[in-house]
Amino acid sequence: MNKEVFNNLEVNDQIDFINKELENKSLTKISEEIKVSRKTLRYRFEKIGYVYDKQSNKYIEKSINKDLDEVNNTINTNVLFEKIKGLERQMKALNEEVNKLKIESKEIGFNEIDVRALEGETVSRCYRINKEVQIEFSKFCKRNSSYKVQDILGTALVEFMEKYK
């Protein structure tokens, strides 16, 4: 669709067209194709009470009423349903991530690590270590990137020395 044909449509038809195109394309891409700026679309649609909703990725009717009863009566149930579905997808993704982390922590055999932030001067030393041990240690450090490698290694050595005094 070109700019002239798009501009000759009624504004509600323009919104329907844009919302249909948003299912497969970004708003920027659509505005480039029809040669109408995003800003122009926004102003045009806001004039009749529509606003872009990022969560549902479409233009929706906005409700400006401040009285709670009026708001409850005027909210579009489809918009609420779309937002609820979006929140459910987010919750499902977060739950999957939490479960994944729980499984990983069980495989590793720890729930939390207690890394001491050792004080004092640090020194640099070079030690030879088994390749597989080094690979696993690197993975461990990446999973616990909130700690410095020197603190993880220092804590491990201190605990080993305390255990085998």
Backbone hydrogen bonds in HBPLUS format (Angstrom, degrees):
<---DONOR---> <-ACCEPTOR-->    atom                        ^
c    i                          cat <-CA-CA->   ^        H-A-AA   ^      H-
h    n   atom  resd res      DA  || num        DHA   H-A  angle D-A-AA Bond
n    s   type  num  typ     dist DA aas  dist angle  dist       angle   num
A0006-PHE N   A0002-ASN O   2.99 MM   4  6.16 165.1  2.02 154.9 159.8     1
A0007-ASN N   A0003-LYS O   2.85 MM   4  5.98 164.9  1.87 153.3 157.2     2
A0008-ASN N   A0004-GLU O   3.12 MM   4  6.27 135.7  2.32 139.8 150.6     3
A0008-ASN N   A0005-VAL O   3.24 MM   3  5.22 132.4  2.48  94.5 107.1     4
A0009-LEU N   A0006-PHE O   3.13 MM   3  5.46 155.2  2.19 108.2 115.8     5
A0013-ASP N   A0010-GLU O   3.00 MM   3  5.15 118.7  2.39 100.1 115.6     6
A0014-GLN N   A0010-GLU O   2.88 MM   4  6.23 147.0  1.99 149.9 160.7     7
A0015-ILE N   A0011-VAL O   2.93 MM   4  6.26 154.4  1.99 150.0 156.2     8
A0016-ASP N   A0012-ASN O   2.98 MM   4  6.27 159.0  2.02 144.4 150.0     9
A0017-PHE N   A0013-ASP O   2.89 MM   4  6.09 157.9  1.93 146.6 152.6    10
A0018-ILE N   A0014-GLN O   2.86 MM   4  6.12 167.4  1.88 154.7 157.7    11
A0019-ASN N   A0015-ILE O   2.85 MM   4  6.00 169.9  1.86 156.5 159.5    12
A0020-LYS N   A0016-ASP O   2.98 MM   4  6.10 153.1  2.05 144.2 151.5    13
A0021-GLU N   A0017-PHE O   2.97 MM   4  6.22 159.9  2.01 151.7 157.2    14
A0022-LEU N   A0018-ILE O   2.83 MM   4  6.05 142.2  1.98 148.5 159.9    15
A0023-GLU N   A0020-LYS O   3.30 MM   3  5.70 159.5  2.34 107.0 113.1    16
A0024-ASN N   A0021-GLU O   3.06 MM   3  5.81 156.2  2.12 119.5 125.0    17
A0025-LYS N   A0021-GLU O   2.97 MM   4  5.98 143.3  2.10 150.0 160.7    18
A0030-ILE N   A0026-SER O   3.03 MM   4  6.33 161.1  2.07 152.3 157.3    19
A0031-SER N   A0027-LEU O   2.94 MM   4  6.11 166.0  1.96 151.1 154.8    20
A0032-GLU N   A0028-THR O   2.98 MM   4  6.21 148.3  2.08 145.9 154.7    21
A0033-GLU N   A0029-LYS O   2.99 MM   4  6.23 154.1  2.06 146.5 153.5    22
A0034-ILE N   A0030-ILE O   3.00 MM   4  6.31 160.6  2.04 158.5 162.4    23
A0035-LYS N   A0031-SER O   2.91 MM   4  5.60 112.7  2.37 128.5 143.6    24
A0036-VAL N   A0031-SER O   3.07 MM   5  5.13 144.1  2.20 140.1 148.7    25
A0041-LEU N   A0037-SER O   3.05 MM   4  6.43 162.1  2.08 151.6 156.2    26
A0042-ARG N   A0038-ARG O   2.86 MM   4  6.11 161.2  1.90 150.8 156.2    27
A0043-TYR N   A0039-LYS O   2.94 MM   4  6.20 169.4  1.95 155.0 156.8    28
A0044-ARG N   A0040-THR O   2.91 MM   4  6.00 168.8  1.93 154.2 157.9    29
A0045-PHE N   A0041-LEU O   2.89 MM   4  6.01 162.2  1.92 153.6 158.2    30
A0046-GLU N   A0042-ARG O   2.84 MM   4  5.92 153.0  1.91 150.6 158.6    31
A0047-LYS N   A0043-TYR O   3.13 MM   4  6.26 144.9  2.26 145.2 152.6    32
A0048-ILE N   A0045-PHE O   3.27 MM   3  5.64 139.8  2.44 103.1 112.4    33
A0050-TYR N   A0045-PHE O   2.89 MM   5  5.13 158.3  1.94 138.8 138.1    34
A0049-GLY N   A0046-GLU O   3.01 MM   3  4.85 163.8  2.04 103.5 107.7    35
A0062-LYS N   A0049-GLY O   2.85 MM  13  5.76 164.8  1.87 155.0 157.6    36
A0051-VAL N   A0060-ILE O   2.78 MM   9  5.52 158.8  1.82 158.8 163.5    37
A0060-ILE N   A0051-VAL O   2.84 MM   9  5.52 167.2  1.85 155.7 153.2    38
A0053-ASP N   A0058-LYS O   2.88 MM   5  5.61 171.9  1.88 151.2 153.6    39
A0057-ASN N   A0053-ASP O   2.79 MM   4  5.63 120.6  2.15 140.4 158.1    40
A0058-LYS N   A0053-ASP O   3.31 MM   5  5.61 148.8  2.42 140.9 146.9    41
A0070-GLU N   A0067-ASP O   3.02 MM   3  5.33 113.9  2.48 105.1 120.5    42
A0071-VAL N   A0067-ASP O   2.90 MM   4  6.18 157.9  1.95 156.9 164.3    43
A0072-ASN N   A0068-LEU O   2.90 MM   4  6.11 165.2  1.92 152.6 155.9    44
A0073-ASN N   A0069-ASP O   3.06 MM   4  6.26 143.9  2.20 141.4 151.0    45
A0074-THR N   A0070-GLU O   2.95 MM   4  6.09 135.4  2.15 144.0 155.7    46
A0074-THR N   A0071-VAL O   3.15 MM   3  5.21 130.9  2.41  96.7 109.7    47
A0075-ILE N   A0071-VAL O   3.03 MM   4  5.95 135.2  2.24 156.6 162.6    48
A0079-VAL N   A0076-ASN O   3.09 MM   3  5.41 124.5  2.41 104.2 117.2    49
A0080-LEU N   A0076-ASN O   3.23 MM   4  6.64 159.7  2.27 151.2 156.6    50
A0081-PHE N   A0077-THR O   2.87 MM   4  6.05 158.7  1.92 146.7 153.0    51
A0082-GLU N   A0078-ASN O   2.90 MM   4  6.11 157.0  1.95 146.6 152.4    52
A0083-LYS N   A0079-VAL O   2.95 MM   4  6.21 158.4  1.99 150.5 156.4    53
A0084-ILE N   A0080-LEU O   2.86 MM   4  6.08 157.3  1.91 151.5 158.0    54
A0085-LYS N   A0081-PHE O   2.90 MM   4  6.12 158.9  1.94 148.4 154.3    55
A0086-GLY N   A0082-GLU O   2.94 MM   4  6.18 151.4  2.02 142.9 151.0    56
A0087-LEU N   A0083-LYS O   2.92 MM   4  6.20 157.2  1.97 148.6 154.3    57
A0088-GLU N   A0084-ILE O   2.84 MM   4  6.09 155.2  1.90 149.9 157.3    58
A0089-ARG N   A0085-LYS O   2.96 MM   4  6.21 154.1  2.02 146.3 152.6    59
A0090-GLN N   A0086-GLY O   3.02 MM   4  6.30 156.7  2.07 146.3 152.7    60
A0091-MET N   A0087-LEU O   2.83 MM   4  6.08 160.9  1.86 151.8 157.1    61
A0092-LYS N   A0088-GLU O   2.88 MM   4  6.06 158.0  1.93 148.0 154.1    62
A0093-ALA N   A0089-ARG O   2.96 MM   4  6.17 160.7  2.00 148.2 153.2    63
A0094-LEU N   A0090-GLN O   2.90 MM   4  6.15 159.2  1.95 150.7 156.6    64
A0095-ASN N   A0091-MET O   2.83 MM   4  6.02 159.4  1.87 150.6 156.5    65
A0096-GLU N   A0092-LYS O   2.91 MM   4  6.13 155.8  1.97 148.2 154.8    66
A0097-GLU N   A0093-ALA O   3.00 MM   4  6.24 154.2  2.07 144.4 151.4    67
A0098-VAL N   A0094-LEU O   2.87 MM   4  6.13 158.3  1.91 151.2 157.2    68
A0099-ASN N   A0095-ASN O   2.89 MM   4  6.08 163.5  1.91 150.2 154.6    69
A0100-LYS N   A0096-GLU O   2.89 MM   4  6.05 153.3  1.96 144.1 152.0    70
A0101-LEU N   A0097-GLU O   2.93 MM   4  6.18 157.8  1.98 148.2 153.8    71
A0102-LYS N   A0098-VAL O   2.88 MM   4  6.14 151.4  1.96 148.5 157.0    72
A0103-ILE N   A0099-ASN O   2.95 MM   4  6.17 159.6  1.99 149.7 154.4    73
A0104-GLU N   A0100-LYS O   2.95 MM   4  6.20 161.1  1.98 148.9 154.4    74
A0105-SER N   A0101-LEU O   2.89 MM   4  6.06 156.7  1.94 145.9 152.2    75
A0106-LYS N   A0102-LYS O   2.99 MM   4  6.22 147.4  2.09 144.6 153.3    76
A0107-GLU N   A0103-ILE O   2.92 MM   4  6.18 154.0  1.98 149.6 157.0    77
A0108-ILE N   A0104-GLU O   3.01 MM   4  6.22 149.1  2.11 145.5 153.6    78
A0109-GLY N   A0105-SER O   2.95 MM   4  6.06 141.3  2.10 134.7 145.4    79
A0110-PHE N   A0105-SER O   3.20 MM   5  5.72 151.0  2.29 159.6 161.4    80
A0134-GLN N   A0130-ASN O   2.99 MM   4  6.27 156.9  2.04 152.9 159.9    81
A0135-ILE N   A0131-LYS O   2.93 MM   4  6.23 155.8  1.99 151.9 158.4    82
A0136-GLU N   A0132-GLU O   3.01 MM   4  6.23 166.4  2.03 149.9 153.1    83
A0137-PHE N   A0133-VAL O   2.85 MM   4  6.01 153.7  1.92 146.9 155.1    84
A0138-SER N   A0134-GLN O   2.90 MM   4  6.11 153.5  1.97 146.7 153.5    85
A0139-LYS N   A0135-ILE O   3.03 MM   4  6.35 157.6  2.09 148.8 154.6    86
A0140-PHE N   A0136-GLU O   2.88 MM   4  6.10 158.9  1.92 147.9 154.1    87
A0141-CYS N   A0137-PHE O   2.89 MM   4  6.14 157.8  1.94 149.4 154.9    88
A0142-LYS N   A0138-SER O   2.99 MM   4  6.24 150.7  2.07 145.9 153.7    89
A0143-ARG N   A0139-LYS O   2.97 MM   4  6.27 155.8  2.03 151.9 158.1    90
A0144-ASN N   A0140-PHE O   3.07 MM   4  6.27 134.0  2.29 139.8 152.4    91
A0147-TYR N   A0144-ASN O   3.09 MM   3  6.06 170.9  2.10 128.8 130.9    92
A0151-ASP N   A0148-LYS O   3.06 MM   3  5.22 125.8  2.37  98.8 112.4    93
A0152-ILE N   A0148-LYS O   3.06 MM   4  6.44 156.9  2.11 152.9 159.3    94
A0153-LEU N   A0149-VAL O   2.92 MM   4  6.11 175.4  1.92 160.3 161.3    95
A0154-GLY N   A0150-GLN O   2.91 MM   4  5.85 155.1  1.97 135.6 143.7    96
A0155-THR N   A0151-ASP O   2.90 MM   4  5.93 161.5  1.94 144.3 149.2    97
A0156-ALA N   A0152-ILE O   2.99 MM   4  6.20 160.0  2.03 148.5 154.3    98
A0157-LEU N   A0153-LEU O   2.96 MM   4  6.22 160.1  2.00 150.9 156.0    99
A0158-VAL N   A0154-GLY O   2.95 MM   4  6.15 162.7  1.98 151.4 156.1   100
A0159-GLU N   A0155-THR O   2.92 MM   4  6.08 168.8  1.93 154.8 157.6   101
A0160-PHE N   A0156-ALA O   2.98 MM   4  6.12 154.9  2.04 144.7 151.9   102
A0161-MET N   A0157-LEU O   2.90 MM   4  6.10 161.8  1.93 151.1 156.0   103
A0162-GLU N   A0158-VAL O   2.89 MM   4  6.12 154.5  1.96 150.7 158.0   104
A0163-LYS N   A0159-GLU O   3.01 MM   4  6.10 150.2  2.10 142.6 150.4   105
A0164-TYR N   A0160-PHE O   3.07 MM   4  6.27 151.2  2.15 149.0 155.8   106
